[in-house]
């Protein structure tokens, strides 16, 4: 199948285009999809989860292996007032800690956090991929000591909620008119995900060639930790709805002021 791709540096660039019908399908942050559902009064639907969590605690201290080990620590991260902060707050609370037990120091860019980790061997950071991997390559003393996706999923085994980064959104009008084409896209998306896992060298080079990550070596090292997936159907709904509920509890505006209805989740294609 043939696809025309548009890459953007920020989700806002894509949101406007899908709202006006200039794009049919967009891969965007999960909470942004929920906001767009609210703004368009339900004229979009999620067809799959394409990326689970990409946040990792990075430190040189081998004694840090769980969220509770972060008590009394100063942690550098990005995402003040956005989903990274809400994710960390949730994980702290679920592990018996509060924001007063941990000193969260927010920086505007992940590169700032990486620089602090390079300068101070005792510093602790929370970084997204591929920055977490790049920081560890630049400083061999650093390790990715906690995978926040694993921590989230462990807490939610009974509900199916997962830590979600990105979803695939489709204009409802396009979905209703071309449901078969969307089904073919989902098949291709699943095959693409499988290819990435099975062919790390080739996939890493494609990532570098596209300018997503500067060096193929970093992309190859980071991709297994990027949690690239293609989760559809009821599993997608359980994973995403549980995640959005956590965000809604902390800041309703982060998901559009209200939780999306059941029609937000396209579950016909299993």
SEMINU-605744 format. One line per 2 residues: number of its first residue (from 1); their letters; for each residue x negated, y, z negated of C-alpha. Coordinates in steps of 0.1 Angstrom, whole numbers, plus 5000, padded with zeros to 4 digits. Layout:
REM SEMINU-605744
NUM = A = X,Y,Z  ...;
//
This chain:
REM SEMINU-605744
1 = XX = 5000,5000,5000  4989,5036,5006;
3 = XX = 4989,5062,4979  4981,5099,4980;
5 = XX = 4963,5109,4948  4960,5142,4931;
7 = XX = 4935,5145,4902  4939,5173,4876;
9 = XX = 4918,5185,4847  4949,5191,4825;
11 = XX = 4983,5174,4822  5000,5208,4827;
13 = XX = 4990,5208,4863  5008,5176,4870;
15 = XX = 5039,5183,4848  5050,5212,4869;
17 = XX = 5046,5192,4902  5066,5163,4890;
19 = XX = 5093,5186,4876  5096,5203,4910;
21 = XX = 5095,5170,4930  5060,5176,4945;
23 = XX = 5048,5144,4928  5068,5112,4925;
25 = XX = 5046,5094,4899  5022,5108,4873;
27 = XX = 4998,5093,4848  5000,5117,4818;
29 = XX = 4997,5117,4780  5025,5098,4763;
31 = XX = 5038,5128,4742  5037,5151,4773;
33 = XX = 5060,5126,4791  5084,5128,4762;
35 = XX = 5083,5166,4763  5090,5165,4801;
37 = XX = 5119,5141,4796  5134,5167,4772;
39 = XX = 5128,5197,4794  5142,5180,4825;
41 = XX = 5172,5166,4806  5162,5130,4813;
43 = XX = 5152,5133,4849  5120,5113,4844;
45 = XX = 5113,5078,4831  5082,5059,4819;
47 = XX = 5075,5027,4838  5044,5016,4821;
49 = XX = 5017,5023,4795  4984,5027,4813;
51 = XX = 4960,5035,4783  4962,5026,4747;
53 = XX = 4941,5045,4721  4907,5058,4730;
55 = XX = 4896,5073,4696  4867,5058,4676;
57 = XX = 4850,5067,4644  4813,5072,4652;
59 = XX = 4787,5071,4624  4752,5058,4615;
61 = XX = 4765,5045,4581  4770,5008,4583;
63 = XX = 4791,5008,4551  4820,5025,4570;
65 = XX = 4842,4997,4583  4877,5007,4574;
67 = XX = 4899,5038,4571  4897,5037,4533;
69 = XX = 4859,5040,4535  4864,5076,4549;
71 = XX = 4875,5088,4514  4854,5118,4503;
73 = XX = 4837,5121,4537  4835,5151,4561;
75 = XX = 4846,5141,4596  4842,5162,4628;
77 = XX = 4868,5158,4655  4889,5176,4681;
79 = XX = 4926,5180,4685  4938,5203,4658;
81 = XX = 4976,5205,4659  4978,5178,4685;
83 = XX = 4981,5140,4688  4945,5132,4676;
85 = XX = 4952,5150,4643  4986,5134,4639;
87 = XX = 4971,5100,4646  4944,5104,4620;
89 = XX = 4968,5118,4594  4991,5088,4599;
91 = XX = 4963,5063,4595  4950,5081,4564;
93 = XX = 4985,5081,4548  4991,5044,4556;
95 = XX = 4958,5036,4540  4966,5054,4508;
97 = XX = 4947,5086,4516  4958,5122,4521;
99 = XX = 4943,5151,4540  4928,5163,4507;
101 = XX = 4908,5130,4504  4890,5136,4537;
103 = XX = 4875,5169,4550  4885,5171,4586;
105 = XX = 4865,5197,4605  4879,5205,4639;
107 = XX = 4859,5216,4669  4873,5228,4702;
109 = XX = 4854,5203,4724  4843,5167,4721;
111 = XX = 4808,5178,4733  4805,5199,4701;
113 = XX = 4812,5169,4680  4787,5148,4699;
115 = XX = 4760,5176,4694  4767,5176,4657;
117 = XX = 4762,5138,4655  4730,5141,4674;
119 = XX = 4716,5169,4651  4727,5153,4618;
121 = XX = 4722,5116,4613  4746,5116,4583;
123 = XX = 4775,5132,4602  4806,5113,4610;
125 = XX = 4828,5120,4640  4860,5109,4657;
127 = XX = 4855,5109,4694  4875,5098,4724;
129 = XX = 4860,5076,4751  4837,5080,4770;
131 = XX = 4822,5106,4746  4820,5080,4718;
133 = XX = 4800,5057,4739  4778,5085,4754;
135 = XX = 4770,5097,4718  4758,5062,4708;
137 = XX = 4737,5058,4740  4720,5092,4733;
139 = XX = 4714,5083,4696  4708,5045,4690;
141 = XX = 4713,5050,4653  4750,5058,4659;
143 = XX = 4776,5031,4661  4814,5030,4669;
145 = XX = 4823,5017,4634  4862,5019,4635;
147 = XX = 4885,5015,4665  4916,5036,4656;
149 = XX = 4937,5016,4681  4930,4984,4662;
151 = XX = 4938,5001,4629  4971,5014,4642;
153 = XX = 4981,4981,4658  4972,4962,4626;
155 = XX = 4996,4983,4606  5024,4978,4631;
157 = XX = 5023,4941,4640  5059,4936,4630;
159 = XX = 5073,4964,4650  5052,4963,4682;
161 = XX = 5043,5000,4679  5009,5008,4694;
163 = XX = 4986,5037,4696  4993,5050,4731;
165 = XX = 4973,5076,4751  4986,5075,4786;
167 = XX = 5018,5065,4804  5030,5063,4840;
169 = XX = 5060,5086,4846  5083,5085,4876;
171 = XX = 5109,5110,4888  5143,5094,4881;
173 = XX = 5156,5104,4916  5127,5087,4932;
175 = XX = 5130,5056,4910  5167,5053,4918;
177 = XX = 5162,5057,4955  5130,5037,4958;
179 = XX = 5131,5011,4930  5115,4985,4952;
181 = XX = 5085,5008,4960  5081,5015,4922;
183 = XX = 5080,4977,4917  5053,4974,4942;
185 = XX = 5034,5002,4926  5036,4984,4892;
187 = XX = 5022,4952,4908  4993,4972,4923;
189 = XX = 4987,4989,4890  4985,4956,4872;
191 = XX = 4961,4943,4898  4940,4975,4895;
193 = XX = 4938,4970,4857  4927,4934,4862;
195 = XX = 4901,4944,4887  4886,4969,4863;
197 = XX = 4883,4942,4836  4869,4916,4860;
199 = XX = 4845,4938,4880  4828,4962,4855;
201 = XX = 4799,4972,4878  4820,4980,4908;
203 = XX = 4847,4997,4887  4821,5018,4868;
205 = XX = 4806,5030,4901  4841,5040,4914;
207 = XX = 4846,5060,4882  4813,5078,4887;
209 = XX = 4820,5084,4924  4853,5100,4915;
211 = XX = 4836,5123,4890  4855,5110,4860;
213 = XX = 4823,5101,4842  4789,5114,4853;
215 = XX = 4770,5081,4851  4781,5047,4861;
217 = XX = 4761,5032,4832  4781,5051,4807;
219 = XX = 4813,5043,4824  4805,5006,4823;
221 = XX = 4797,5007,4786  4828,5028,4778;
223 = XX = 4855,5011,4799  4860,4980,4777;
225 = XX = 4867,5004,4748  4891,5026,4769;
227 = XX = 4919,5001,4764  4930,5004,4801;
229 = XX = 4963,4984,4804  4995,4980,4823;
231 = XX = 5022,4973,4798  5057,4972,4810;
233 = XX = 5092,4961,4800  5104,4957,4764;
235 = XX = 5068,4955,4752  5062,4990,4766;
237 = XX = 5093,5003,4750  5085,4989,4716;
239 = XX = 5049,5002,4717  5057,5037,4730;
241 = XX = 5089,5043,4710  5071,5034,4677;
243 = XX = 5042,5058,4686  5066,5087,4695;
245 = XX = 5084,5082,4662  5052,5087,4643;
247 = XX = 5045,5119,4662  5081,5131,4657;
249 = XX = 5078,5127,4620  5048,5149,4619;
251 = XX = 5057,5175,4645  5090,5172,4664;
253 = XX = 5078,5197,4690  5050,5174,4700;
255 = XX = 5075,5151,4716  5099,5177,4729;
257 = XX = 5119,5185,4698  5138,5152,4697;
259 = XX = 5131,5115,4705  5139,5104,4741;
261 = XX = 5169,5082,4748  5168,5046,4759;
263 = XX = 5168,5057,4795  5134,5071,4791;
265 = XX = 5120,5036,4791  5123,5017,4824;
267 = XX = 5124,4981,4815  5139,4964,4846;
269 = XX = 5105,4954,4860  5090,4928,4837;
//
